[in-house]
């Protein structure tokens, strides 16, 4: 049965200006310059004063006070109400800290990769070695097929029968399994050692057999061939008994195996240079008083083009008489508006960054004075959002991609947020303090008898930190520390 009813809904959508501000807020300092250059190329009505003719009189766009170019962390956002997105953003991705981290960015973000010039890749290196090998045409084609079938880590995980089928269908080459096997052995002799292995055991054996003239390596081959499972589980007592070795002999054998590369493809792969971290903020300690500054790259000198303003005024007057110029007027107006929006978004970005970092600095004042993790207070995104009167998602966007330089190093803002742990005394401390103590305990432990999670829990309880064993395990895993059995050393 059809029914009619009246329903009232309140819908809010982000304007282009608001979307632009959100995107700019997420951009770290290292990428902001590129983003500004893109905007300058796309919009001729926007100018960079550092590149413009400095003899030309500086004139901002109409109805704008030039003094607005200066700002500080205490400035209000009232002048930019049209860009205030806090009331419009709803984010449901909430993590354990009560924060809303957008792991993948906005759906409409443009993913732009910077091309990297490379000399030779892992596969090109293997191909070059294949080119130098004295092979028949058929073996050369088989070799190419094998190299093309390797994984990025250098392993051949496809069955030989599949390679034979591929050769027949794509290359019209009919090969027997023993021919492919023989060619695989040749490729396994290439550098880096271990390439072309079909599993970890074969990978380690290929590397060891290249140095089997060393006595300890010969014993290592026996361990990998016959006792790999006991070795990976660190059952050293069983190995000593089975191989009739003492602890010193076994230590030499273990060290030989630990020198090997389990992923030979990674060793010769072309890797990108790590992106240099450019801090967005600097905190300076001047006799116990902290001063916060924003990286100057976050405050570019932008203005609306004076020539475009004059062009718009001229066209606007002429267009009243000539309708053909209306399209030109609309184009110029759109570029002028876009330039104004971009400048305002940049300025609001500066204010939001300073306001957020200023609140974090004061919240963690003792930490920034000393650099001691034990002085780090429990802090979630909501604490800062309530302090500055902004939405949690805004604070999240700042914390997730910005760095601050202190006297103790450069840190991602996200690292200052942590859960609270209640001590027996009733005092709340940061879980980072607990992690620091765990790290110290594990660092001082006897590696022949590593501390189990239960023992670590008891140590923490003795210090007044009343947490469960599963929490200790969670923190240990978060710090990439293996279980006690795998930390055992001879």
N, C-alpha and C positions, 0 to 999 in steps of 0.2 A: 504494500500500500504506500503510495507516494504521499509525502508530507512536505509542507512548506514551513520553514521556520526562519527567524531573523537572528543572525549571530553577529556579534561585534568582536572584532579582532584589532589588536594594536600591533602593527608591523613596523619595524625599524630597519632601514637599509643603510649600508655604508656609502657615503658619497665618494666620488673620485678623489677628492682632497683627503678624506679620512683614510682611504686605502693607501694613498701615496705616503701619508704620515706613518702608517703601520709598517710599510715596507722599509722606509728610511730608518725607523727606530730599530729594526732588526739588523740593519747593515752595520758590521763592525768598522772601526776606523780604517783598517787596512783596505777595505773595499769601497769606502765612501768616495774617495777621490775618483775611482773609476766610474761610480754611479753619477757623480756630478759631471764628469766629462761626457758621458752618454747624453745627459740632459742638455748640456751646452751644444752638442752636435745636433740634437733633434730640434732644439728650440732656438732660433736665431734671435728671439726677443730677450733671451737671458744672456748676461755677460758676466765674466769673471774679472773683477777689478784688478787682480794681480796681473792679468794679461792685457787689459785695456790700456789705452793711451792715458797715462797719468796726468797729462797736461789738460785733458778734457774735463770740464767741470763735472763733479759728481752730483747727480740728481736722482733721488729715489723716485719711485712712481708716485703719482698724485695722491694727496690725502694721507700721506704716510710721514710720520715724524722720523727724521734721520737718527734721533737719539735711540730709537728702538733697536738699533744695531748692537747696543750694549745690553748685557743681561747678566744676571747672577742667579744663584740657586734659590734665592728667596722670591724671585719674581713670580707673579701670579700668572695663571694660564687664561685669565679672563679675556685678554686681548685676542685669544685664538679660539674662542668658543666654537666657531664653526668647524674646528678640527678636533674638538674634544671627543675622542672615540670611546672613552671609558664607559659611557652609558649605553653604548651600542654593541659592545663586544660580549658575547656569551661563549665561553669555552668550557667544554665538558671533560677535557682530558686532564684529570687531576691526579697527581702522583702522591707518594707517601708523605711528602712535606707540605701538603695542602697547596701545592703550587700547580700552575697550569702550563706545562711546557709543551710547546708545539714542536714535536720532534721533526716533522717533515717540512715545516714552513707552510705558508699559505698555498692553497691549491693553484692559485693563479700566478705564483711566483715564476719568473723566468729563470730557468737553470742554465747558466752560461758557464761553460768550461773554458779555461785559458789553455790554448794549445801549447804543448811543450816540445821543444826541438830535442830530438834524441839521436844518438849516434848509431846504436845497435841494440836490438832487443834480444831477449833470451832465445827466441826461435831463430832470429837472424844469425846469431852466433853459432847455433847448431848447424844451420844450413851452410854457413861458411866452412865449417869443419867437414861437412859432408862433401862439399865441392872439391876439397883437397884430397879426399880419400880415393885410392885407385879402385874403381868399381865398374862393373858392366852397366849398360844402360838399364837393364832390368833391376839390378840391385839398387841403382841410384833412385829409381822411381819408388821402389819399396821403402827405401830410407826416407824419402820425402813424405811418403804416406805415414810412416811411423812418427816422424817429427811433428807432422800436422795433427796427429792424434794425441799428443802429449797434453796433460793438464798444465795449468799455470805453475804448479809446484814441481813440475818435471817428471811426474809419474805417468806410466802408460796403464790406464785402468780399463781399456777396452780389450776384449778377448781377441786373440790372434785370428780366430775364424772371422770375426767382423772385419778386420783389416783385409783379409783375403777376399771377402765379398766386395768390399769397397774398391779394391784394386781391379777386380774383374769388371764391375759395373761402370766405374768412373774413368779408369785408366786403360781398360781393355788389356790388362796384364793378368795372366793366370799364374799364380804362385802357389807353391806347396808350403805347408806349415813349417817344415824344417828350414826352408829358404828364408821365410820371414823371421824365424827364431835366430838364424845365423846373422841376419842383418841387424836384428835388435841388439845382439851382443856387441856388434861393431859400434852402434850408437851408444851403448852403455860404457864404451871406452872413451867417449868424448868428455870434454869438460863442460860443466862442473861435474865432479865425481858423484855418482849416484843417479845421474839422469837416465831415464828410461826404465827405472825399476817398476815392478808391478805391485809391490807392497813395501811396507817399512822395513821388513826383515831383509829383503833383497837389496833395498837401497843402502842399508848399513853395511851389508856384506860386500857390495861393489866397492865401497869406499875403503873398507878394511883390507880387502885383497890387493889393493894397489900398494899397500905397505906391509905385506905379510912377511917381510924379512926381519921385522922387529919382533922379539920374543913375546912381549906383552900384547902385541897386536894378534899374534897367532892364538893366544889364549882368548882374546876378545872375540875372535871368529868363532871359537867353540861356544862361548857364552851366547852369542847372537844366534848361532845355528841351533843349539840344543836347549838353551835355558832363557830365551828371550822373555817369556812370561814371568819367570822368577825375577829377572833383572828389572823389568818395568814395575813390578810390585815391591821392589827393594827388599826381597827376601835374601839378604846377604848371608845369613847363617846357613841357609840351604845351599847357596852357591859355594861357600867355603868347604862345606862337607862333601858336596858332589864332585868338586874339582880338586879337592885335596890341596887347598891353598890357605895361606894365613892371611890376616887382615891387610898386611902391607902389599902382598902380591895382588889381592883382589882390588885394592885401591888403585893400583896402576892400571889394571884391566878396565875398571869402571871409568877412569879418567880418559882412557883411549876411546871408549864408546861415546862419552859425553862430548868429545871434540867433534864428532861427526855431525853432518847437517841433514836433518830429517826431511828438509824441503829444498832440494838442490836447485829447483827452478827459481826460488826466491833469491838465491845468492848471486845470480848473474842477471836477474831481471832489472830493467831500467826503472828506477824509482824516482818519483818526483822529489824535488827538494822540499823539505818541510817549510811550510809557510811561516815566515817570520812574524812573530807576535808583536804587534804594535799596540801598546797600552792606550786605552781610551781616557784613562784618568791617571793622575799622579798624586800621591799623598806624601807630604813632607812633614817630618817631625822637627819642629823648631822649639827646643827646650820644653818639651812636654805639651806643646800646642800643635795640633794637626791642621795642616792647610791642604785643601783640595783644589786641584786645578784640572781643567779639561784640556785634552790634547788639542793643540791649535789647528790640527787638520780637521777637527770637527766644526770649526767656525770659518768657513770659506767666505771671502768677500764677494758676494753676488749682488747684482742689481738688474733692474729692468733696463733694456736698451733705450737710450734717449732718442735715437733715430727712429726706432719703432713707435715710440710714443708720438713723435712728430708726424710720422707717416699716418698713424691712426687718426690724429686730429685733422690732418689734411683730407684724407679719404672720407672721414665721417661728414665733413662739411660738403664735400663734392658729391657724395653719394645721394644727398637729398635731391640733387638735380639730375644725376646720372644713375639710373637704376643698375646699369651694367657693373658699377663699381661695388655693389652691395656684397658680392662674394669676396672681393678683396678685403673689404672692411671686416667681414665676419672672420676671415682667416687671420688678419692682424690682431683682432680683438681676442680670438681664441689663444693665440700665442702669448699675448700680453697677460691674459688671465692665468694661463698655465705657468708663466714665469713668476707671477705674484704668489700663486699657490705653492710653488716649489720653494721659494725663498721663505715663506711663512712656515712651511713644513720643516725646513732645515733649522730655523730658529726655534721652533717648538721642540724639535729633537734635542737641540742643545740644552734647553731648559729642563726637559724631562730627564735627560741623562744626569745633569748636575743635581737635580732635586732628588733623584733616586739614590745616587751614589752618596750624596751628603747624608741622607737618612741611614744608609748602611754604615757609613763611617762613624756616625755618632752612636749607633746601636752597638757596634763592635769596637768602641773607642779603645778599651784596654788592650785588645788584640793588636790593633794597628800601632799602639805605642810600644809593645814588647815583641810582637811576632810569635808569641808562645801560643800554641794550639790550645793549651789548657785555659787560656783566657777567652776562647771563642764561645760566645753565648749561644744557646739554642735560638734559632731564628728561622721562621718560615716566611714565605712570600707575603702572607696576609699581614704580618707584623709591619713590614715596610709599606705595603699598600695602605694600611690604616693610618700610618704616620704621615704620608704625603697626600692622602686623600685621592688616590687613584685606584683603578681596577687592578686586581691581581694579575690579569693577563698582560697589562702594560709593564708591570715590574718584571714579569717572567721574560718578556721580550728583551728587556735590558740585561737581566742577569744571565741569560742564556748565551749571550754572544759578545759580551764586553769584558775587557781586562783592566785591572788596576795595577800600577807599578808602585811598590812600597820599598822601604829600606831592606826588606827581607825577601824580595823577589817579586815576580809578576804573576798575578793570579786571576783566574776566571771568577767573576762575581758569584757565579753559581756555587762555587766551593765554600762560600761563607754561610750558606744555608744548611741547616742540619736539624735533626730531631732532638728532642729533649729526653734525657735519661734521669730518672729520679733516684737520688742516693738514699741510703738508710737514714741520713740526717734530715731528709725532706727537701734538701736543696736540689734544684734542677741544673744539670750540666749538659753540654753538647755531646752528642754521640761521637763527635770527632775526638773528644778527649779520651773516650773509651778506646777508640781505634788506635790512638797514639800509644796508650798503655799496652794494648795487645801487641802492637808492632814491637815495642821495647821488650816485652816478655819473650816473644818468639825470637827476637834478635839475640837475646842473651842465653837462650836455652841450650842444653847439651844436645848437639845434633845427632849423637849416637842414641839418645833417648828423648826425642822431641816431645813437647807437651801436647797432650790430647786436648780436645775441646773441653772435656769435663774438668781437667786440671786448670785450664785457663779460666774457666768459669769460677772455680774455687778461689783462684788468685784475685780475680776481680771482686768477688764477694768479700774477701778479707780486706780489700781496700775501700769497701763501702759501696761498691757498684752492684746493686742487686738486679742482675739480668739473667735471663735463661740461657741454657746451653745452645739452643737453636739460634738465639740472637747472636751469640759469640760466633757460631758457624757462619751466619749471614754476614757479619762484619768481616770475618776472615776471608770469605769468598769475594767480598766487595773489594778487598785490598789485593786480590789475586795471590793469596797465600795458600798453598796446597795443604791437605790434611797432614797430620803428624806422620803417618806412615811414609808419605812421599817426601817428607822433609828430612828423612833419616839419611845420615852420612856415615861413612866408615871412619 
